[in-house]
């Protein structure tokens, strides 16, 4: 005999699905940043930025640095 799903079970499943999706997206994004570094010969830096009201994260990828001397 099959038991019917309860709303609470559905909520837990939905929450777990969201957590799984967020973790998967993070892994994919990290891999993409690493690949951009390799393709451009650059370096990425991760920052956490905040002020009195907000906080956010930022990724900066630097590449093609040239040393220019004016001697």
N, CA, C and O atoms as a CHARMM CRD file, in Angstrom:
* protein
*
  284
    1    1 UNK  N      0.85200  -1.18000   0.00000 PROA 1      0.00000
    2    1 UNK  CA     0.00000   0.00000   0.00000 PROA 1      0.00000
    3    1 UNK  C      0.89600   1.24100   0.00000 PROA 1      0.00000
    4    1 UNK  O      1.81200   1.34900   0.81500 PROA 1      0.00000
    5    2 UNK  N      0.63000   2.17000  -0.91200 PROA 2      0.00000
    6    2 UNK  CA     1.40100   3.39900  -1.00700 PROA 2      0.00000
    7    2 UNK  C      0.81300   4.46500  -0.09800 PROA 2      0.00000
    8    2 UNK  O     -0.40300   4.64100  -0.01200 PROA 2      0.00000
    9    3 UNK  N      1.70800   5.16900   0.57200 PROA 3      0.00000
   10    3 UNK  CA     1.25000   6.27400   1.41600 PROA 3      0.00000
   11    3 UNK  C      1.24500   7.55200   0.57900 PROA 3      0.00000
   12    3 UNK  O      2.12900   7.77100  -0.24800 PROA 3      0.00000
   13    4 UNK  N      0.26600   8.36400   0.80100 PROA 4      0.00000
   14    4 UNK  CA     0.19300   9.62200   0.08500 PROA 4      0.00000
   15    4 UNK  C      1.23000  10.59100   0.62800 PROA 4      0.00000
   16    4 UNK  O      1.58300  10.55700   1.80700 PROA 4      0.00000
   17    5 UNK  N      1.71100  11.45700  -0.26200 PROA 5      0.00000
   18    5 UNK  CA     2.68000  12.47600   0.14900 PROA 5      0.00000
   19    5 UNK  C      1.98500  13.52300   1.01400 PROA 5      0.00000
   20    5 UNK  O      0.85400  13.92000   0.73500 PROA 5      0.00000
   21    6 UNK  N      2.65500  13.95300   2.03800 PROA 6      0.00000
   22    6 UNK  CA     2.12100  15.02600   2.86800 PROA 6      0.00000
   23    6 UNK  C      2.75800  16.32900   2.42300 PROA 6      0.00000
   24    6 UNK  O      3.86100  16.32300   1.87600 PROA 6      0.00000
   25    7 UNK  N      2.08100  17.44600   2.64700 PROA 7      0.00000
   26    7 UNK  CA     2.67300  18.73600   2.28700 PROA 7      0.00000
   27    7 UNK  C      4.04000  18.95200   2.94300 PROA 7      0.00000
   28    7 UNK  O      4.92600  19.55700   2.33900 PROA 7      0.00000
   29    8 UNK  N      4.21300  18.47100   4.15200 PROA 8      0.00000
   30    8 UNK  CA     5.48300  18.64700   4.83900 PROA 8      0.00000
   31    8 UNK  C      6.59200  17.90600   4.10000 PROA 8      0.00000
   32    8 UNK  O      7.69300  18.43700   3.94900 PROA 8      0.00000
   33    9 UNK  N      6.32100  16.70000   3.64400 PROA 9      0.00000
   34    9 UNK  CA     7.30100  15.92600   2.88800 PROA 9      0.00000
   35    9 UNK  C      7.63700  16.64100   1.58700 PROA 9      0.00000
   36    9 UNK  O      8.80400  16.69800   1.19900 PROA 9      0.00000
   37   10 UNK  N      6.64300  17.18200   0.91500 PROA 10     0.00000
   38   10 UNK  CA     6.86800  17.92600  -0.32000 PROA 10     0.00000
   39   10 UNK  C      7.74000  19.14800  -0.06400 PROA 10     0.00000
   40   10 UNK  O      8.61500  19.45900  -0.87200 PROA 10     0.00000
   41   11 UNK  N      7.51400  19.85000   1.05100 PROA 11     0.00000
   42   11 UNK  CA     8.31100  21.02400   1.39700 PROA 11     0.00000
   43   11 UNK  C      9.77000  20.63900   1.63100 PROA 11     0.00000
   44   11 UNK  O     10.67300  21.34300   1.17700 PROA 11     0.00000
   45   12 UNK  N     10.00800  19.55000   2.32100 PROA 12     0.00000
   46   12 UNK  CA    11.36800  19.09000   2.59300 PROA 12     0.00000
   47   12 UNK  C     12.06300  18.71600   1.28600 PROA 12     0.00000
   48   12 UNK  O     13.23000  19.04800   1.07900 PROA 12     0.00000
   49   13 UNK  N     11.34800  18.03400   0.42000 PROA 13     0.00000
   50   13 UNK  CA    11.91800  17.65900  -0.88000 PROA 13     0.00000
   51   13 UNK  C     12.26200  18.89300  -1.69800 PROA 13     0.00000
   52   13 UNK  O     13.32800  18.95600  -2.31200 PROA 13     0.00000
   53   14 UNK  N     11.38000  19.86100  -1.71100 PROA 14     0.00000
   54   14 UNK  CA    11.62200  21.09200  -2.46800 PROA 14     0.00000
   55   14 UNK  C     12.82900  21.83700  -1.89700 PROA 14     0.00000
   56   14 UNK  O     13.65400  22.35800  -2.64800 PROA 14     0.00000
   57   15 UNK  N     12.92600  21.88400  -0.59500 PROA 15     0.00000
   58   15 UNK  CA    14.05700  22.55700   0.05900 PROA 15     0.00000
   59   15 UNK  C     15.37000  21.84200  -0.27500 PROA 15     0.00000
   60   15 UNK  O     16.37300  22.49000  -0.57400 PROA 15     0.00000
   61   16 UNK  N     15.36100  20.51300  -0.22400 PROA 16     0.00000
   62   16 UNK  CA    16.56000  19.74600  -0.56800 PROA 16     0.00000
   63   16 UNK  C     16.94300  19.94100  -2.03400 PROA 16     0.00000
   64   16 UNK  O     18.12500  20.02800  -2.36500 PROA 16     0.00000
   65   17 UNK  N     15.95700  20.00700  -2.89500 PROA 17     0.00000
   66   17 UNK  CA    16.20700  20.24100  -4.32100 PROA 17     0.00000
   67   17 UNK  C     16.85800  21.60200  -4.53200 PROA 17     0.00000
   68   17 UNK  O     17.78100  21.73100  -5.33600 PROA 17     0.00000
   69   18 UNK  N     16.38300  22.61700  -3.81600 PROA 18     0.00000
   70   18 UNK  CA    16.96600  23.95800  -3.92800 PROA 18     0.00000
   71   18 UNK  C     18.41300  23.96800  -3.43900 PROA 18     0.00000
   72   18 UNK  O     19.27800  24.58300  -4.06200 PROA 18     0.00000
   73   19 UNK  N     18.67500  23.28700  -2.32200 PROA 19     0.00000
   74   19 UNK  CA    20.04100  23.20500  -1.79400 PROA 19     0.00000
   75   19 UNK  C     20.95800  22.49100  -2.77600 PROA 19     0.00000
   76   19 UNK  O     22.08300  22.92700  -3.01700 PROA 19     0.00000
   77   20 UNK  N     20.47000  21.39300  -3.33800 PROA 20     0.00000
   78   20 UNK  CA    21.24400  20.62600  -4.30600 PROA 20     0.00000
   79   20 UNK  C     21.55100  21.47700  -5.53300 PROA 20     0.00000
   80   20 UNK  O     22.68100  21.48300  -6.02100 PROA 20     0.00000
   81   21 UNK  N     20.54600  22.19300  -6.03100 PROA 21     0.00000
   82   21 UNK  CA    20.71700  23.03400  -7.21900 PROA 21     0.00000
   83   21 UNK  C     21.72600  24.15100  -6.95900 PROA 21     0.00000
   84   21 UNK  O     22.56200  24.44500  -7.81300 PROA 21     0.00000
   85   22 UNK  N     21.64800  24.76900  -5.78800 PROA 22     0.00000
   86   22 UNK  CA    22.57400  25.85300  -5.44800 PROA 22     0.00000
   87   22 UNK  C     24.01100  25.32500  -5.35800 PROA 22     0.00000
   88   22 UNK  O     24.93500  25.96600  -5.85700 PROA 22     0.00000
   89   23 UNK  N     24.20200  24.17800  -4.73500 PROA 23     0.00000
   90   23 UNK  CA    25.54200  23.58700  -4.61200 PROA 23     0.00000
   91   23 UNK  C     26.08000  23.19300  -5.98600 PROA 23     0.00000
   92   23 UNK  O     27.25900  23.39900  -6.27100 PROA 23     0.00000
   93   24 UNK  N     25.23300  22.63400  -6.82700 PROA 24     0.00000
   94   24 UNK  CA    25.64600  22.24500  -8.17400 PROA 24     0.00000
   95   24 UNK  C     26.03900  23.47000  -8.99100 PROA 24     0.00000
   96   24 UNK  O     27.05700  23.45400  -9.68300 PROA 24     0.00000
   97   25 UNK  N     25.24900  24.51700  -8.91500 PROA 25     0.00000
   98   25 UNK  CA    25.55500  25.75900  -9.63500 PROA 25     0.00000
   99   25 UNK  C     26.88000  26.36000  -9.18200 PROA 25     0.00000
  100   25 UNK  O     27.62800  26.89500 -10.00000 PROA 25     0.00000
  101   26 UNK  N     27.17400  26.27800  -7.89500 PROA 26     0.00000
  102   26 UNK  CA    28.43800  26.80400  -7.36300 PROA 26     0.00000
  103   26 UNK  C     29.62400  26.04200  -7.94700 PROA 26     0.00000
  104   26 UNK  O     30.61600  26.65300  -8.34500 PROA 26     0.00000
  105   27 UNK  N     29.53100  24.72200  -8.00300 PROA 27     0.00000
  106   27 UNK  CA    30.60700  23.90200  -8.57000 PROA 27     0.00000
  107   27 UNK  C     30.80900  24.25200 -10.04700 PROA 27     0.00000
  108   27 UNK  O     31.94500  24.39700 -10.49800 PROA 27     0.00000
  109   28 UNK  N     29.72500  24.38500 -10.79300 PROA 28     0.00000
  110   28 UNK  CA    29.81600  24.72600 -12.21600 PROA 28     0.00000
  111   28 UNK  C     30.44400  26.10700 -12.39000 PROA 28     0.00000
  112   28 UNK  O     31.31700  26.28100 -13.24000 PROA 28     0.00000
  113   29 UNK  N     30.01500  27.08500 -11.60200 PROA 29     0.00000
  114   29 UNK  CA    30.55700  28.43800 -11.70500 PROA 29     0.00000
  115   29 UNK  C     32.04900  28.45600 -11.37000 PROA 29     0.00000
  116   29 UNK  O     32.82200  29.12600 -12.05500 PROA 29     0.00000
  117   30 UNK  N     32.46100  27.73700 -10.33600 PROA 30     0.00000
  118   30 UNK  CA    33.88200  27.66800  -9.97800 PROA 30     0.00000
  119   30 UNK  C     34.70900  27.06800 -11.11300 PROA 30     0.00000
  120   30 UNK  O     35.80500  27.54700 -11.40500 PROA 30     0.00000
  121   31 UNK  N     34.18800  26.02400 -11.75100 PROA 31     0.00000
  122   31 UNK  CA    34.88100  25.41400 -12.88900 PROA 31     0.00000
  123   31 UNK  C     34.98700  26.39600 -14.05600 PROA 31     0.00000
  124   31 UNK  O     36.02400  26.46400 -14.71500 PROA 31     0.00000
  125   32 UNK  N     33.92700  27.15000 -14.31100 PROA 32     0.00000
  126   32 UNK  CA    33.95700  28.13600 -15.38900 PROA 32     0.00000
  127   32 UNK  C     34.99600  29.21600 -15.13100 PROA 32     0.00000
  128   32 UNK  O     35.72100  29.60700 -16.04600 PROA 32     0.00000
  129   33 UNK  N     35.07600  29.70400 -13.89700 PROA 33     0.00000
  130   33 UNK  CA    36.06300  30.72700 -13.55700 PROA 33     0.00000
  131   33 UNK  C     37.47500  30.17800 -13.75800 PROA 33     0.00000
  132   33 UNK  O     38.32900  30.87100 -14.31200 PROA 33     0.00000
  133   34 UNK  N     37.73500  28.94800 -13.31900 PROA 34     0.00000
  134   34 UNK  CA    39.04900  28.32300 -13.52000 PROA 34     0.00000
  135   34 UNK  C     39.37700  28.20800 -15.00100 PROA 34     0.00000
  136   34 UNK  O     40.51800  28.44000 -15.40000 PROA 34     0.00000
  137   35 UNK  N     38.39500  27.85400 -15.82000 PROA 35     0.00000
  138   35 UNK  CA    38.62100  27.73800 -17.25500 PROA 35     0.00000
  139   35 UNK  C     38.88900  29.09200 -17.89600 PROA 35     0.00000
  140   35 UNK  O     39.71100  29.18600 -18.80700 PROA 35     0.00000
  141   36 UNK  N     38.21600  30.13800 -17.44300 PROA 36     0.00000
  142   36 UNK  CA    38.47900  31.48400 -17.95000 PROA 36     0.00000
  143   36 UNK  C     39.91200  31.88600 -17.60800 PROA 36     0.00000
  144   36 UNK  O     40.61900  32.44900 -18.44400 PROA 36     0.00000
  145   37 UNK  N     40.34100  31.59600 -16.37200 PROA 37     0.00000
  146   37 UNK  CA    41.72400  31.86900 -15.98300 PROA 37     0.00000
  147   37 UNK  C     42.70600  31.20100 -16.94900 PROA 37     0.00000
  148   37 UNK  O     43.65300  31.83200 -17.41900 PROA 37     0.00000
  149   38 UNK  N     42.47200  29.93700 -17.23500 PROA 38     0.00000
  150   38 UNK  CA    43.36700  29.18700 -18.12900 PROA 38     0.00000
  151   38 UNK  C     43.34400  29.75700 -19.54200 PROA 38     0.00000
  152   38 UNK  O     44.39500  29.95300 -20.15300 PROA 38     0.00000
  153   39 UNK  N     42.15000  30.02400 -20.06200 PROA 39     0.00000
  154   39 UNK  CA    42.03000  30.52600 -21.42900 PROA 39     0.00000
  155   39 UNK  C     42.69900  31.88400 -21.61400 PROA 39     0.00000
  156   39 UNK  O     43.30500  32.14200 -22.65400 PROA 39     0.00000
  157   40 UNK  N     42.59200  32.74100 -20.62300 PROA 40     0.00000
  158   40 UNK  CA    43.14300  34.09300 -20.73500 PROA 40     0.00000
  159   40 UNK  C     44.52800  34.22800 -20.10800 PROA 40     0.00000
  160   40 UNK  O     45.17000  35.27000 -20.23900 PROA 40     0.00000
  161   41 UNK  N     44.98400  33.19300 -19.43500 PROA 41     0.00000
  162   41 UNK  CA    46.26200  33.29100 -18.72800 PROA 41     0.00000
  163   41 UNK  C     46.17800  34.30200 -17.59100 PROA 41     0.00000
  164   41 UNK  O     47.12700  35.04000 -17.32900 PROA 41     0.00000
  165   42 UNK  N     45.04600  34.32500 -16.92800 PROA 42     0.00000
  166   42 UNK  CA    44.79500  35.31800 -15.89300 PROA 42     0.00000
  167   42 UNK  C     44.71400  34.71900 -14.50600 PROA 42     0.00000
  168   42 UNK  O     45.04000  33.55400 -14.28000 PROA 42     0.00000
  169   43 UNK  N     44.26700  35.56000 -13.58500 PROA 43     0.00000
  170   43 UNK  CA    44.13000  35.15400 -12.19200 PROA 43     0.00000
  171   43 UNK  C     42.81900  35.71700 -11.65800 PROA 43     0.00000
  172   43 UNK  O     42.49000  36.88200 -11.88300 PROA 43     0.00000
  173   44 UNK  N     42.07600  34.87200 -10.94700 PROA 44     0.00000
  174   44 UNK  CA    40.81700  35.33800 -10.36500 PROA 44     0.00000
  175   44 UNK  C     41.00400  35.60500  -8.88000 PROA 44     0.00000
  176   44 UNK  O     41.79700  34.95500  -8.19800 PROA 44     0.00000
  177   45 UNK  N     40.25200  36.57700  -8.41100 PROA 45     0.00000
  178   45 UNK  CA    40.24400  36.91200  -6.98800 PROA 45     0.00000
  179   45 UNK  C     38.78900  37.03000  -6.55700 PROA 45     0.00000
  180   45 UNK  O     37.97800  37.67000  -7.22600 PROA 45     0.00000
  181   46 UNK  N     38.47400  36.40300  -5.43200 PROA 46     0.00000
  182   46 UNK  CA    37.11700  36.43500  -4.89400 PROA 46     0.00000
  183   46 UNK  C     37.05400  37.45200  -3.75800 PROA 46     0.00000
  184   46 UNK  O     37.93000  37.47500  -2.89300 PROA 46     0.00000
  185   47 UNK  N     36.02700  38.28400  -3.76000 PROA 47     0.00000
  186   47 UNK  CA    35.84200  39.30900  -2.73800 PROA 47     0.00000
  187   47 UNK  C     34.46200  39.19300  -2.10800 PROA 47     0.00000
  188   47 UNK  O     33.50300  38.76900  -2.75400 PROA 47     0.00000
  189   48 UNK  N     34.37500  39.57300  -0.85200 PROA 48     0.00000
  190   48 UNK  CA    33.09300  39.78700  -0.18700 PROA 48     0.00000
  191   48 UNK  C     33.04500  41.27600   0.11500 PROA 48     0.00000
  192   48 UNK  O     33.89200  41.80200   0.83700 PROA 48     0.00000
  193   49 UNK  N     32.05200  41.94800  -0.44300 PROA 49     0.00000
  194   49 UNK  CA    31.91400  43.39700  -0.30500 PROA 49     0.00000
  195   49 UNK  C     30.71700  43.70400   0.59200 PROA 49     0.00000
  196   49 UNK  O     29.68900  43.03000   0.53400 PROA 49     0.00000
  197   50 UNK  N     30.87100  44.72400   1.41500 PROA 50     0.00000
  198   50 UNK  CA    29.74300  45.09200   2.27300 PROA 50     0.00000
  199   50 UNK  C     29.80900  46.56600   2.63100 PROA 50     0.00000
  200   50 UNK  O     30.86700  47.19200   2.59100 PROA 50     0.00000
  201   51 UNK  N     28.66500  47.09100   2.97500 PROA 51     0.00000
  202   51 UNK  CA    28.55400  48.42100   3.54300 PROA 51     0.00000
  203   51 UNK  C     27.57600  48.32400   4.70900 PROA 51     0.00000
  204   51 UNK  O     27.32000  47.22700   5.20400 PROA 51     0.00000
  205   52 UNK  N     27.04200  49.41900   5.14300 PROA 52     0.00000
  206   52 UNK  CA    26.15600  49.38500   6.30600 PROA 52     0.00000
  207   52 UNK  C     24.83800  48.65100   6.04700 PROA 52     0.00000
  208   52 UNK  O     24.20500  48.16300   6.98300 PROA 52     0.00000
  209   53 UNK  N     24.42300  48.57400   4.77300 PROA 53     0.00000
  210   53 UNK  CA    23.11300  48.00700   4.47300 PROA 53     0.00000
  211   53 UNK  C     23.14700  46.69100   3.70800 PROA 53     0.00000
  212   53 UNK  O     22.21900  45.89100   3.82600 PROA 53     0.00000
  213   54 UNK  N     24.18300  46.45300   2.93600 PROA 54     0.00000
  214   54 UNK  CA    24.18100  45.29000   2.05800 PROA 54     0.00000
  215   54 UNK  C     25.50500  44.52900   2.11500 PROA 54     0.00000
  216   54 UNK  O     26.51300  45.03200   2.61000 PROA 54     0.00000
  217   55 UNK  N     25.47100  43.30800   1.59700 PROA 55     0.00000
  218   55 UNK  CA    26.67700  42.51600   1.43800 PROA 55     0.00000
  219   55 UNK  C     26.51600  41.69100   0.16100 PROA 55     0.00000
  220   55 UNK  O     25.44800  41.13700  -0.10000 PROA 55     0.00000
  221   56 UNK  N     27.58200  41.61500  -0.62800 PROA 56     0.00000
  222   56 UNK  CA    27.54800  40.81300  -1.84000 PROA 56     0.00000
  223   56 UNK  C     28.93600  40.26100  -2.13300 PROA 56     0.00000
  224   56 UNK  O     29.92200  40.66200  -1.51500 PROA 56     0.00000
  225   57 UNK  N     28.99700  39.34000  -3.07900 PROA 57     0.00000
  226   57 UNK  CA    30.26000  38.71900  -3.45700 PROA 57     0.00000
  227   57 UNK  C     30.61100  39.15200  -4.87700 PROA 57     0.00000
  228   57 UNK  O     29.74200  39.45800  -5.69300 PROA 57     0.00000
  229   58 UNK  N     31.94100  39.16800  -5.14300 PROA 58     0.00000
  230   58 UNK  CA    32.40400  39.61200  -6.44500 PROA 58     0.00000
  231   58 UNK  C     33.59700  38.75900  -6.85200 PROA 58     0.00000
  232   58 UNK  O     34.43400  38.40700  -6.02000 PROA 58     0.00000
  233   59 UNK  N     33.66700  38.43200  -8.13800 PROA 59     0.00000
  234   59 UNK  CA    34.81300  37.72300  -8.69300 PROA 59     0.00000
  235   59 UNK  C     35.45400  38.65000  -9.72100 PROA 59     0.00000
  236   59 UNK  O     34.78100  39.14300 -10.62700 PROA 59     0.00000
  237   60 UNK  N     36.75700  38.88400  -9.57700 PROA 60     0.00000
  238   60 UNK  CA    37.50000  39.71100 -10.52300 PROA 60     0.00000
  239   60 UNK  C     38.52500  38.82100 -11.21100 PROA 60     0.00000
  240   60 UNK  O     39.27800  38.10700 -10.54800 PROA 60     0.00000
  241   61 UNK  N     38.55500  38.86100 -12.54000 PROA 61     0.00000
  242   61 UNK  CA    39.54800  38.11000 -13.30400 PROA 61     0.00000
  243   61 UNK  C     40.45600  39.11900 -14.00000 PROA 61     0.00000
  244   61 UNK  O     40.00700  39.90400 -14.83500 PROA 61     0.00000
  245   62 UNK  N     41.73500  39.08400 -13.64500 PROA 62     0.00000
  246   62 UNK  CA    42.70700  39.98500 -14.23600 PROA 62     0.00000
  247   62 UNK  C     43.55900  39.21300 -15.23200 PROA 62     0.00000
  248   62 UNK  O     43.95500  38.07500 -14.97700 PROA 62     0.00000
  249   63 UNK  N     43.84000  39.84900 -16.37900 PROA 63     0.00000
  250   63 UNK  CA    44.65500  39.20900 -17.40300 PROA 63     0.00000
  251   63 UNK  C     45.29900  40.27000 -18.29400 PROA 63     0.00000
  252   63 UNK  O     44.93600  41.44400 -18.23100 PROA 63     0.00000
  253   64 UNK  N     46.25600  39.85100 -19.12200 PROA 64     0.00000
  254   64 UNK  CA    46.98500  40.72500 -20.05200 PROA 64     0.00000
  255   64 UNK  C     47.67100  41.89400 -19.35800 PROA 64     0.00000
  256   64 UNK  O     47.62700  43.02200 -19.85000 PROA 64     0.00000
  257   65 UNK  N     48.29500  41.63600 -18.23300 PROA 65     0.00000
  258   65 UNK  CA    49.04900  42.69800 -17.56300 PROA 65     0.00000
  259   65 UNK  C     50.34200  42.93000 -18.31900 PROA 65     0.00000
  260   65 UNK  O     51.09200  41.99100 -18.58900 PROA 65     0.00000
  261   66 UNK  N     50.59700  44.16900 -18.65600 PROA 66     0.00000
  262   66 UNK  CA    51.83000  44.53900 -19.32800 PROA 66     0.00000
  263   66 UNK  C     52.57100  45.55200 -18.48300 PROA 66     0.00000
  264   66 UNK  O     51.97200  46.46300 -17.91200 PROA 66     0.00000
  265   67 UNK  N     53.87000  45.38700 -18.41000 PROA 67     0.00000
  266   67 UNK  CA    54.70400  46.33800 -17.69700 PROA 67     0.00000
  267   67 UNK  C     55.16500  47.37600 -18.71400 PROA 67     0.00000
  268   67 UNK  O     55.81300  47.04100 -19.70500 PROA 67     0.00000
  269   68 UNK  N     54.82900  48.62800 -18.46400 PROA 68     0.00000
  270   68 UNK  CA    55.22200  49.71600 -19.36700 PROA 68     0.00000
  271   68 UNK  C     56.20300  50.61300 -18.63300 PROA 68     0.00000
  272   68 UNK  O     55.87500  51.21600 -17.61100 PROA 68     0.00000
  273   69 UNK  N     57.39300  50.68900 -19.16400 PROA 69     0.00000
  274   69 UNK  CA    58.43200  51.53800 -18.56500 PROA 69     0.00000
  275   69 UNK  C     58.64100  52.74800 -19.44300 PROA 69     0.00000
  276   69 UNK  O     58.76600  52.62700 -20.66100 PROA 69     0.00000
  277   70 UNK  N     58.68000  53.89800 -18.83600 PROA 70     0.00000
  278   70 UNK  CA    58.93100  55.14000 -19.55300 PROA 70     0.00000
  279   70 UNK  C     60.32600  55.64600 -19.22300 PROA 70     0.00000
  280   70 UNK  O     60.48200  56.72200 -18.64500 PROA 70     0.00000
  281   71 UNK  N     61.34200  54.86800 -19.59200 PROA 71     0.00000
  282   71 UNK  CA    62.72000  55.27800 -19.29900 PROA 71     0.00000
  283   71 UNK  C     63.31100  55.96700 -20.47200 PROA 71     0.00000
  284   71 UNK  O     64.46600  56.38800 -20.42300 PROA 71     0.00000
